Amino acid sequence: MLGAMAVLLLSGQSAGQTTKQSERATASSRVSAEHLQQYSDLAVTWMQEYLRIDTTNPPGNEMRAVAFYKKILDQEGIENRGFEYAAGRGDLWARLPHTTSAAKRPIILLNHMDVVTSDASHWKVPPFSGEIRDGYMWGRGAQDMKDEGLAQLVVMVMLKREKVALDRDVIFLAVSDEEADGTGSDWFIEHQRDLLGNAEFLINEGGENLLENGKVKYVGVDVGEKTTYWLRVVAHGRPGHGSRPNPDSAPNRLVRALDRIIAYRTPMRVLPVVEEFLRDMAPQESPERAAEYRDVRKAIADKKFQEEVEKDESLNFLLRDTISLTMMGGSEQTNVIPPEAWANLDVRILPGGDPKAVLEAVRRVVNDPNVSVEPLNRAFQVANYSGTDNALYAAIREVAGKYFPGTPVVPHITSGYTENQRYRPLGIASYGFNPYTATDEEGNTEHGNDERIRVEEVRRGPRVLFDVVVAVAGR
């Protein structure tokens, strides 16, 4: 889902406004203009090629992407290994070793190769065309997350070609099946744990750099994620012929239950990271909203603020557990009233939340003995965090300050799951950092129609990530 932008565009400055002091402060400023141009050209060429590889999950077929990565890494002389852990499914690992006699623990650049499904009939261009039109590169994965995988690949090539001295290994890890069951990461952790090298840091998707009116509003670094807790609602009723309606049919019961669930509002609560995020954003808000952000614990008790939160998708998920109706089913024939009707709910729980309490609350809201509510998850994964007092977060803050002068760099909770949750228990500080910027409209194409990224972002994005990696891993 993530990527990088140019120095000038990320900061919202023109070439004439960029200071020489800012240029000197970044590692990439020591790379020749000719080489930077070459890396930009490679980024566009490789990104188009990558987007044309169909890795829709299911079934995934990620070994196609493994072959794409491996060919380039082999050509560049970068150590790498591909693993096919199931038919057509695999992971790709690569490493640039440290050049110092004594080494710090490695940093991992993690990305997933699979993408979600797409319906070409709803797209302006074919989803796997990689077409360039209207200043954008279009394709499934342009936001989630072939863009960031591409940026990570270019960074590996830049580090190798520029002969950057490293005091820690830099590991590139592309995995399968993130959009479904996470089998790629699970298999790698179980069977190739040694190749992670007791890593200290990991950069993955999940960050957000919101672009509004040509300027970056904030650099959001994902330090934690909500936990997925899917529920299945099943209504039971008397079956029969569709020509003879009965009020207690399973579909009718289901609709009534879902209506109550949709109207239900989970309690609001404030996590320390959300409190810090809103406090940092307060200066950019209206006086009334700024006051609420500076004391959000007080604000959530105000009915007016609660109503405002419910209408604001970017704020609502930060302050409560969320419930979304996503799937429904019943009879396979229009003239048949089925004995059962069902629906699936996508529930996301804030870190520290109790899934049992959420389940019981939904059951109380339904209040119908003929409607059952049960979890779909095999096991509930307790959400985890990474702290911000370390070298990687400091590097992100420093580099972002050069590209986005005056823009707050803030810890953030992402609304969706990321595989950071799988790597933090290994003792790895894991962040979602996105070196690209995106408007709301562009970001909302993730998992949607017409997914795309600005070509100028593709061209200059890897430079931002390169500067972060050198800042934390360069000697």
ABEGO torsion letter per residue (X at the ends): XBBBBBAAAAAGBBAAABBAAAAAABAAAABBAAAAAAAAAAAAAAAAAAAABBABOOAGGAAAAAAAAAAAAAAAGBBBBBBBABBGBBBBBBBBBBABABBBBBBBBBBBABBBBBBAAABABBAAAGBBBGGBBBEBGAAOAAAAAAAAAAAAAAAAAAGBBBABBBBBBBBBGAABAGAAAAAAAAAAAAAAGGBABBBBBGBBBBBBGGBBABBBBBABBBBBBBBBBBBBBBBEBAABBBAABAAAAAAAAAAAAAABBBBBBBBAAAAAAAAAAAAABBAAAAAAAABAAAAAABAAAAAAAAABAAAAAAABBBBBBABBBBBABAABBBABBBBBBBBBBBBGBBAAAAAAAAAAAAGBAABBBBBABABBBBBBBBBABBAAAAAAAAAAAAABBGBBBBBBBBABBBAAAAAAAAGBBBBBBBABBBBAAAAAABGBBGBBBBAAAAAAAAAAAAAAAAAAABX
